[in-house]
């Protein structure tokens, strides 16, 4: 990964520091500032229990706002179907539920359980998220305990899939048994266990499986030893029940990804912590290049919020990685902004204080292992694993392109039959695609025919723009959505494909779309990013790189979607004429801001 650049709106940032909230706050001046309301709610929740526990059994159609904030840590957001809103009538309340499955792995039995739950107690769909997890939609409040309980009993989990805590840990989804891939998958699993809450896990099991402790996380021995060190020094929160997180957990969500050199399927630089794992020739971990401070979320018209890609921290040997992760979490716990939530992600701490301060603070107070210079990495690539691949001797996997990640209708029915018949494991990718794994050589012919019947005759060659395009759910369920995303992305891609065809361009462009600026589909890394800014209007971001190592830049604040072709045609024509072999994003970056704006302006003349 290359050294990163400053965020587009960095020049506008002048937000004062505001550091409060944890039991071990190191800044007395910051401690005098009032923490946000949610900080008090977390502290008084009894390790994420109330008022959720009380409201689970009160018979109401929906949770209160306070209960909703605690429900997030259990993996669920409350929503309403905005298509069904009628004046004077109660909202169509429902819940979205997100899983915790590191590296996107979904065993056979869990997949079948999710499929059944979606049909029986959801809206009959499953959705692959951009963090390699499944989401269910349309769950009623009265059914949520049965849904989460069934997932737990099927050896799944939704714990800390949302909330101010470490989220689902990403890793390359491909089940390769070569190189560093097995070690990267194992490390992602271990980090998920390492950074799982302890007291809140007890609350989670109490609420959803009546306190059955047999479903506790069963961490590997090295992880258990590292967790014992959470009571040491400044790592310790001061709360024995929750030694790493304390009673108020983190100031905001926290995201980690692991990958191997050259594979950027995980969008590494958008994470709070990104790890590139190096292994020896036998696949044993040697250490990681570490990147810190990435994040996509921002707020329209709030210049102090911005998308940011991570800074390189350095190289840490394998025996220090667990302690490093705990140290970084503790540093963010103590120094992250608990006063203003939109300034609370770790990216703002690093932007405000600088990576040199962050490294010094980490080593002086939290982390005793050496941090060395980065090891050299090969050029990275957005890898997607579509089509057929050898998994190991006698086993194969096949990657299926799932535009927008939505499984429904005949596709969902057909995939269930294949998973059940052939006892396949499912793995989900950050690109919202799905891998069917553990396919025996003798099963390949039958599976090929079955996949062709489902429309996957050549899964390795989806349409060029659709191959890497992703979108967030947006309307009708997401409460933050300003306008459409998932439901219209296919039509948007068709329009762009037609425009490219008219211009004689047969090349791939990375397109991402969201219904609001929060960035769930990471649009600020795209070559063309469409970010909802009004009804049927979008900010236009341009110039990200195809391998996800450069931020796009904002060019238009409110582009009516009907003007998409007219707006982009002069720029695409210029790319075709003088772009050479450069990608569209590289062409935009090379042309520079003024030249690109001139071309966009020409479209309106």
N, C-alpha and C positions, 0 to 999 in steps of 0.2 A: 504494500500500500504506500502511496506517495505521501509526502508531507502535505498537510491540508492548508486551505486558504481561509481567510476571514469570511464571516457571513456577509451577505449582500447588504443588510441593514445595520452593520456593526457601527457605522459612523453615527447612527442615531441613538446609540445606547448610552444612557447616563443615569441608569437606575441606581440608587444608593444601596449599599449592602444592607441585608436584613437577616441576621442569623440568630434564630432562637429555636427552642422547642425541645431538645433532647435532654435527658437527665445529666449529660456530661457536656453541656454547652461550654465552649471555650472562649466565647466572646461576651464579656459582661455588658458592653454597650448594646449589642444586638439583643441581649436577653431582656432589656428594658422595653423593647418594642412589643406591641401586642401581637401575639400569633393569630392566625386566621381562626375562624369559628371551627373549622374542621379539625384543627389541632386539639382543641378542647374536647370535641366529640370523640376523637380517637382515644384520648387519655381516659375519658370516663366510660368507655365502652366495655371495660372488663375484658380486655384482649379480644376485641371485635365480636362481642356477644350481644350487647344491648344498644339500641332498642330492638334489634332484629329478632332476637329470640322471643320476645313478648309479642311482636307483631306477626310472627309466623302463624300464630294460633288464634288471632283475633277475629277472623272471619271477614275482614275487609277485602275489597277487590284489589287494593294496591297498598304498597308500603308508603309510610311517611318519608319526607325528604331525609331526615336523620337516619332512618333505617336503611334507606337506599345507599347512603354513603358507606355504611358498614357492610351492606350486602356485596358491594364491589369486591371486597377482599375474599369473598367466597366464590367469586367468579361470575357474578351476574350484574347486569344493568337493567333497571326498569325503563320501559319504553311504552309508547302507545302507537297504534297504527294510525298514522296521520291521514291516510286515505279514508279512514272511517270516522273522522271527526265530524260531528254535527252540532250546530249551535244549540245550546241548552241541554245537551245530553252528556252523560259521563263519557270520558275518554275510553277508548278500547285498550285498557291496560293489559300489558303483557311483559314478559321478561325475556331478555337475551341471556344465554348462558354460554360461557367460553371455557374451554378445557385447558388444563396444564399438561402438555405432552412434549417434553424436550426433544428437539430435533425432528418433530413432526411424526413420531412413531405412534401408530395405532394398531395394537394387536387385533387379531381376528375377532375374538369374542367381544372386545370393547367396540369395535366397529359395528358389529351386528346389534349390540345393545343400543348404540346411538341411533342407528337407523330405525330401530323399532320405536324408541322414545320419540324421535322426531315425528313419526307417523301418528303415534297414539296421543302424545301430549304436547306436541309442537305444531308448527305450521307445515309439516310434511316436507321440509327441506333441511339440508345440512349445508354449511358454508365454510369453505376453507379460508382462513384468515391469512393476512400477510405476515403473521408471526408463527406460521406452521401449526396452527391449532384449528380444531373444529369449533364453530359456533352453532348453537341451536336458537331458533327464534320462535316467538308465538306461545311461550309457556305461560300458563296462568298461575297466579300467586298460590292458589290452593294445591297446585301440582308440583311446585318447585322442590319440596322435600322428597317426593318420590323420584323425581328426575335425578337430582344430585345423589340421593342414596343409591339408586340403581347404577349410576356411573361409578361410584366408589366400590360397590360390590362387584362390579365388572372390571376391577383393577385399574380404573381411571381416577382422575382427580380434577377438581376445578379450583383448588386452594391457591390463592394469590395469583389467579389468572388476570385479575384486575386490581386496582387500588394502589396506594402509595407504598409499593413493595416491589421486590424483584419479580418481574413477569416471566412468561414462558421463555426458556433459554433456547436460542436458535443454533442450528448446526446443519451442515450439508445433509440433505435428506437421503441421498443415495446410499444404499446398503453395501457399498463396495467393501470387500475384505482385503484391500490392498493399500499400500502406502500409509498415510496418516489418518485415513477416514475412520477406521474403527476406534482409534484413540480419541479423535475429535468427538465422535458420538458419545463415547464413554465420559469424556470430560464434561460435555453438556449435561448429561444425566447427573453427574456428581455435583456440578455447580448448582443445579436446580435443588438438589437435596441440601447442599451446604447453606444456601441462602433462603431456605424455607423457614417460616416462623415456627417457633416452638410452642409457646403458650397458645397462640392462635390455632395451631393444628389441633390441640385438644378441644378448643371451642368448635372448630369445624366438624370434628367427629361427633361431638355431643349433639350438635344441631341436626346433622344429616343422617347419621347411622346410630343414633341413640347411645353414643359414647363407646362404640365398639373399637377398642384400641388395637385390635388385630390388623386394622387398616393403617396404622401409623407408617410413616415413611421409614423404610428399612435401608438406611444409608450404609455404604461400604465403609470398611474399617478406616481408611485414610480420611474420609469425610467426618466420621465420628470423632476422630482425634483432633481434626481441625476445629470442629464445633466446640470441643472442650476448651480450646484456646480463646473462645469468645469472651471469657471472663478476665482476660489478661489486659492490663494497661488501658490505653485509650480505646481499644476495641470494645471494651465492656460498656454497655449502656447504663449500668447502675441498677438494672432491674433483673433479678436472678431468673424470673420466669421467662423473660424475653431478652437474653443477654446481648444479642446483636442489635435488635431493633428498638428495644425499650417500649414504653407504653404508647408512644406516638408514631412509631414506625418511621418511614422516611418522609421527607417533605413532599415528594411527588413520586410518580412511577419511575422504575429503574429497569433498564433493559440490557441484556448481555447476549452476545453471540460468539460462537467459536467456529473457526474454519481451518482449512489447510492451505498452505501456500499456493496461490494462483486461483483458488476457487472463491469467487465472491457471490455465490448464490445467496448469502445471508445479508447482503447490503451492510457490510461490516462497519462502515464509517458513520452510519446513522445511529449506532448504539451508544448507550452510556459507557459501556466497556466492550471493546471488540478484541478478541484474542485470535492470533494466527499461530497455530500449534505446529511446531517443528518436531519431527520424530527421527530416530535413527533408522538405518536400513531395515531393521526387523520390526519397525512400527512402534518402538517404545518412546514415550514422550521425552523430549529434551528440554523444551521451554517454549515460551510464547512471546512474540511481538505483541505489545499491548497498546491499544488506542483508547482514548478516553474523551468524553464530552460531546458525543454526537446526539442529535435529536431533531425531529422534524416539526413538532407542533409550534404553531404561532397563532396570533389573533389579528384579524383584519383591523387596520387603522391603529394598531398599537406598535409603534416603531421599536419599542423596547423588547418586543418578542420577535424571534427569527429562527429560521432553520439553520442548523450548524452541523458541519461534519467534524468528526473526532480528530483530536491532536495525537500525534505519536508520543507515548510516554516512555517507551524503551522495551528492552528485552529482559524477561525474568525467567530464571531456570524453573524447571518443572516442580521441584520440591518447594517452591515459594508461591505457586499460583493460588492455592486455596487461601493462604494468609493474605496475599495481595487482594483478592476479591473481598474478603472480610474487612480489610483495611480501607479500601475505597468506599465500601458501603458505610463504614463508621465515619469516615471523613465527611461524606455527603450528609449523613445523619446529623452531624454536629454543626456543619457550616452551611448547609443548604438553607435557602430562604423559606422560613415558615410564616412569614408575614404576608407576602403577596404570592398567591399560588401560581400566577402566570409567569413568575420569575423564579420558580422553585426547582426546576430541573437542574441537574448537575452541569449541563452545558453553560448555563448562565454563571454559575460559580466559577467555572474555568475561564470563561470569557472575561468576567470582571476582574478576577485575581491574576489570571495568566497561568500557563502551563508550568512555568518555572516555580511559581509559588506552590502550585498543587503538588508538584513532585517533591519539593522541599518539605512541605507540611506532612506529606505522606511518610517520608523517610524519617523525619525528626520525631514524629509522635506515634505513628501507627504501624509502620512496616520496617522490619529490621533486615530484610534480605537485600542484596544488591539489585539495582536497576541499571542495566548496561545499555549501550547503544543498540539500535535496531539491527537485527540480522537482515541480510539482503533477501528480498522476495522476488519471485518471478512476476512478470506482468500478469495482472489479474484479469479474470473474465467472469461475466455473468453466466454461470453454468446452469442449465435447466434440466438435464437428464431425460429429455423427451425421447420416446422410442424405446427400442429393445437394447438391453445391456447385460453383459455377463456379470452376475453378482459374485459368484464363487464357483468352484468346480461343481458342475451339475445343477446349478441354480441360476436363474435369470430374474431380472425385473424389467418392467415396462413403464415408462412415464407417459401419462395421458394429459394433454392440454385441456384445462377446465377454465374457460374464459370467465373471469370474475369469481371463480371458486364455488359457484352455486350448484349443488347436487339436488335435482328435483325431477319429478316425472319419470319417464321411461329410463333416463340415464341412471337415476338413483336406484330404481328397481333392478335394472340390469347389473349394476355394480354390486349390489347386495348378493345377487345370485352367484356372481363370479367369486366373490370373497368367500361365501359360504360353501360353494361346491368344491373349490380348489384349496380352501383353507389358507388364504393368502393374508399376508400382513400388509397394511396400508401405511404409507408414509406421505406426509404433506410437505409441500415446498413453500418457501416465502413468495414464490411467484404464483401462488394459488393453484398449482397443479397437483396431481395425485399420482403416486407411484404404487403399482401392484408388485409385491415382492415375494420372494421364496417360491418362484415358479420352477418346477422341475422340468428338465429337458423334455421328458415325455408328455408334458402338459402344454407345451408351446403351441403346437398346431391347433389344438382344440381352442385354446385361449385366443389365438389370432382370429379364428373364425367368429368367436363370440364377440370380440371387440369390434370387428368389422360390422357386425349387426348393430352395434351401439353407435356407429359412426366414426370409429377409430381405425379405419383401414390403414392409414399411414400416420400414426401419432407423432412420428418424428418430423413431420413437415406441416405444421399448422400455417395459416396465413401469416405473412411476414410481420405485420403490425400486431396481430393478436398474440404472437408467440411470447412476448415479454410484457404485454400490456396488463395492468392491474387497476382495480378500482375499489373504493370503499363501498359499504352497503348504502349509505345515505338514506334518501327517502325510500319507503315511507316510515321506517322504524327508528332510525337514529334521531335522537332529540336535538343533536347539534347541527344536523344537515340544513343547509341554506337552500340547496337545490339538488338535482338528480346527479347520480354517478353510475352505480352498478347497472341500473335498468336501461341506461341509454348508451353505455360504453360500446356495445356491439354496433349500434347504428353510427356512432361517431367514427369508429374504426372503418366501417364500410365507406363512409364519406371521404375519409382520408385516403383510403386505398384507391377510390375512384379518382381523386385528385392526383395522386401520384401516377396512376396509369395514364391520365390525360397528359401529364408532363413527361412521360417516358421514363419514370424513375422506378427501378425495381430493386430497392434497397431497404433494409430494416431501419426503423426508427423506434426508439423506446418512448412509449406513450403511457402516461399515468394520469388518473383522474380522481378527484375527490369532490364531495359535496360541500366541504367547508375547509377552513385553513388548518385544521388540526393535523392533517398530514398522515392519516392512517395508511394510505397507499403510497406513502413516501414520494409524492409528486415532485418535490424539490430536487430530486436526483435525476429526473427524467430529461430526455432531449426535448420533449414537448410535454409540459405539465399543465393540466387544466384544473384550477382550484376554484370551487364555487364561491362567488362573491355577491350573488343576487339571483332572483328567479330566472333561470335559463341564461345566466351570465357568469363568466368565469375570468379569473385572473389568468393571464398567459405567461407561463414560465418557460424559458428556453435555455438550452446550452449545457445541460448535464451530459455526462459521458456514458457511452454504452456499457462500460465496465463499472459504473457506479462509484467513481472516485472524485467527481467534481460536482459542486452544487450548480443547479440552474440559477438563472437570474430573472427577476420579474420585469416584464416589458409592458403589459397592458393590465390595467386595474379592473376594467369591466368590459369584457368582450362578449357581446351577444353571441350565443352559440350559432345563430343563423348566419353569422358573418365568418364562421370558421374558415371556409375555403378561400373567400376573398381576402381574408387577413393573411393567411399563410402562403398563398400562391406566389407573390413576388419573392419571398424569402426562399421558398423551395425551388423556384426557377433559378435563382442566383446560385443555389447550392449545386443544382444540376449542371449549370454552365461553368462554374469556376471552383467547385468544391474539390475536384480531383478525387482522390481515394479517401479523403477524410470523411468521417462520419458526420451526420447532420449536426450533432452536438459540438463536435470539434470545429466544424465550419463556423457555427455561430460564435463560439469562443474566440476563434482566430479573427473573424471579421471585426469584432469589437462592438461595444454598446452603440456608438453613434451610427455606424453603418447599418446595423440591424434595425435600429429605430427608423432610419430613413426608409428602409425597405418596407417596414410595417406601415409607415406613414403613407407610402406610395399606394398602398392598398385602399386607403380611404379617399384618395383624390379622384 
